[in-house]
Each structure stands twice: as structure tokens, then as C-alpha cells.
């Protein structure tokens, strides 16, 4: 079994006196005679000195400086939120440009083939299967145009949602 630590009824008064730095003579005499209160006074004084040392070493910035920094941060975050739809549109635009370039090359494959052949660097590419692919895609040009228009309308509705969602 463990023994209970000794308790004195004037411990809290001793702690308060150490914090204030003002001792009454009767309380000072009691703290000198009582082993519990003398230890409490010693610990409270050491903790108070450590607290004062910590306060002197702490570098707390001025309130105006912190307010200014928080205003800058809020403006930067608002700018990032405002440019998110623009960034998305840029990426979609780059993807559309790439797909358009590929589609243009497929659409004009015969002209591109003839140009390479005229350079003399291309030999007879009769077995090349891209011509068959272009012919099949050319037959389905109406379907391709319909799919493209539908995708464009979906894209426009998504952009409209992004623009009006924050309002």
C-alpha cells in the first residue's frame, strides 16, 4: 500500500503568495515551519522563474504584423480559388487542341502521305492500314460530328456550373 502524500490546508495560500510576490508574516512563518508548505513554496518559486524566463525568450510578433500576414494569405487563397476554373479550362483547351490536331492529321492523311512521298523519303506504303482506318472514319463523319457536339455541350454546361456554383 502506498502512503498518502502529506497535505497542508495552507498550500493554496502559499502558492498564491508566491505568485503575488507578497507574503504575510504569519504565512511566511508557517511555510518555514511546515515541510509541505516549504516544498510547495520552493516548487512554485522555481516554476514562476521558469515562466518568467520563457516569457522573456518568447518572440511574439506584433498584432498588426500578424493581421497583415493573414490578410495576404486570405488574398492569395482567394486568388487560387478564383483561378481554378481558368486552370481547368486551360487543360481542357490543350486536350481539345491535341485531339483536333490528331483529327486534322487523320482527315488529311492522303495529303500528308502525298507530301512525304514527294519528298522522296517515303517509299510505297500500300500495306499501311491507316488508309483503311481513315476510310472507315470518313464514312462515319456524321456520327463523329454528333459526338463532338454532344461533348462540347456537356463541357459548356460543366463550365457554367463552375462559374455559377460559387454565387
C-alpha positions as CSV (number, residue, x, y, z in Angstrom):
1,X,0.0,0.0,0.0
2,X,1.2,3.5,-0.8
3,X,1.0,6.2,1.8
4,X,-0.9,9.3,1.1
5,X,1.2,12.4,0.4
6,X,1.2,14.9,3.2
7,X,-1.3,17.7,2.8
8,X,-1.5,21.1,4.4
9,X,-4.5,23.3,4.4
10,X,-2.5,26.4,3.7
11,X,-0.8,25.1,0.5
12,X,-3.0,27.1,-1.8
13,X,-2.4,30.3,0.2
14,X,1.3,29.7,-0.1
15,X,1.0,29.2,-3.9
16,X,-1.0,32.4,-4.2
17,X,1.6,34.3,-2.1
18,X,4.4,33.1,-4.3
19,X,2.5,34.2,-7.4
20,X,1.8,37.6,-6.0
21,X,5.2,38.0,-4.5
22,X,3.7,39.4,-1.3
23,X,3.9,37.3,1.8
24,X,2.1,37.8,5.1
25,X,4.4,37.3,8.2
26,X,2.1,34.6,9.6
27,X,2.1,32.7,6.3
28,X,5.9,33.1,5.9
29,X,6.4,31.7,9.4
30,X,4.1,28.8,8.7
31,X,5.9,28.0,5.4
32,X,9.2,28.0,7.1
33,X,8.0,25.5,9.8
34,X,5.7,23.3,7.6
35,X,7.6,20.8,5.4
36,X,4.8,20.5,2.9
37,X,4.4,24.3,2.5
38,X,8.1,24.9,2.3
39,X,8.4,22.4,-0.5
40,X,5.3,23.9,-2.3
41,X,6.8,27.4,-1.9
42,X,10.1,26.2,-3.4
43,X,8.5,24.5,-6.4
44,X,6.1,27.4,-7.0
45,X,9.0,29.9,-7.0
46,X,11.0,27.7,-9.4
47,X,8.1,27.4,-11.8
48,X,7.5,31.1,-11.6
49,X,11.1,31.8,-12.5
50,X,10.9,29.4,-15.4
51,X,7.7,31.0,-16.6
52,X,9.4,34.5,-16.5
53,X,12.4,33.1,-18.4
54,X,10.1,31.6,-21.1
55,X,8.2,34.9,-21.5
56,X,11.5,36.8,-21.9
57,X,12.7,34.4,-24.6
58,X,9.4,34.2,-26.5
59,X,9.2,36.4,-29.6
60,X,5.6,37.1,-30.2
61,X,5.1,39.2,-33.3
62,X,3.0,42.4,-33.2
63,X,-0.7,42.1,-33.7
64,X,-0.6,44.4,-36.7
65,X,2.1,42.3,-38.4
66,X,0.1,39.1,-37.9
67,X,-3.1,40.8,-39.2
68,X,-1.3,42.0,-42.3
69,X,0.1,38.5,-42.9
70,X,-3.3,36.9,-42.5
71,X,-4.8,39.4,-45.0
72,X,-2.1,38.5,-47.5
73,X,-2.8,34.8,-47.0
74,X,-6.5,35.3,-47.4
75,X,-6.0,37.2,-50.7
76,X,-3.7,34.5,-52.0
77,X,-6.1,31.8,-51.2
78,X,-9.0,33.7,-52.8
79,X,-6.9,34.2,-55.9
80,X,-6.1,30.5,-56.1
81,X,-9.8,29.6,-55.7
82,X,-10.7,32.2,-58.4
83,X,-8.2,30.8,-60.9
84,X,-9.2,27.1,-60.5
85,X,-11.9,27.2,-63.3
86,X,-9.4,29.1,-65.6
87,X,-6.8,26.4,-65.0
88,X,-9.4,23.7,-65.7
89,X,-10.4,25.4,-68.9
90,X,-6.8,25.7,-70.0
91,X,-6.2,22.0,-69.5
92,X,-9.4,21.1,-71.4
93,X,-8.4,23.5,-74.2
94,X,-5.0,21.9,-74.5
95,X,-6.7,18.4,-74.7
96,X,-9.1,19.8,-77.4
97,X,-6.2,21.2,-79.4
98,X,-4.3,17.9,-79.3
99,X,-7.4,16.0,-80.3
100,X,-8.1,18.5,-83.1
101,X,-4.5,18.1,-84.4
102,X,-4.8,14.4,-84.4
103,X,-8.2,14.6,-86.1
104,X,-6.9,17.0,-88.7
105,X,-3.9,14.7,-89.5
106,X,-6.3,11.8,-89.9
107,X,-8.7,13.8,-92.1
108,X,-5.9,14.9,-94.4
109,X,-3.9,11.7,-94.3
110,X,-3.9,11.4,-98.1
111,X,-2.3,14.9,-98.5
112,X,0.2,14.2,-95.8
113,X,1.1,10.8,-97.4
114,X,1.5,12.6,-100.8
115,X,3.7,15.2,-99.3
116,X,6.0,12.6,-97.7
117,X,6.0,10.7,-101.0
118,X,7.0,13.9,-102.8
119,X,10.0,14.4,-100.5
120,X,11.3,11.1,-101.8
121,X,11.9,9.8,-98.2
122,X,8.8,7.7,-98.3
123,X,8.6,4.5,-100.2
124,X,5.5,2.8,-101.3
125,X,3.3,2.4,-98.2
126,X,0.5,0.4,-99.8
127,X,0.2,-2.0,-97.0
128,X,-0.2,0.7,-94.4
129,X,-3.5,0.2,-92.6
130,X,-4.1,3.8,-91.7
131,X,-5.9,4.3,-95.0
132,X,-8.5,1.8,-94.1
133,X,-9.0,3.4,-90.7
134,X,-9.4,6.9,-92.3
135,X,-11.9,5.5,-94.8
136,X,-14.0,3.9,-92.0
137,X,-13.8,7.2,-90.0
138,X,-14.8,9.2,-93.1
139,X,-17.9,7.1,-93.6
140,X,-18.9,7.8,-90.0
141,X,-18.1,11.5,-90.1
142,X,-21.7,12.3,-89.2
143,X,-21.6,10.2,-86.1
144,X,-18.2,11.8,-85.2
145,X,-19.7,15.3,-85.6
146,X,-22.7,14.4,-83.4
147,X,-20.4,13.0,-80.6
148,X,-18.2,16.1,-80.8
149,X,-21.2,18.5,-80.5
150,X,-22.6,16.5,-77.6
151,X,-19.2,16.6,-75.8
152,X,-19.0,20.3,-76.4
153,X,-22.4,20.9,-74.9
154,X,-21.6,18.8,-71.8
155,X,-18.3,20.8,-71.5
156,X,-20.2,24.1,-71.7
157,X,-22.7,23.0,-69.1
158,X,-19.9,21.9,-66.7
159,X,-18.2,25.3,-67.1
160,X,-21.4,27.1,-66.5
161,X,-21.9,25.1,-63.3
162,X,-18.4,26.0,-62.1
163,X,-19.0,29.7,-62.8
164,X,-22.3,29.9,-61.0
165,X,-21.7,27.4,-58.2
166,X,-19.9,30.0,-56.0
167,X,-22.6,32.7,-56.5
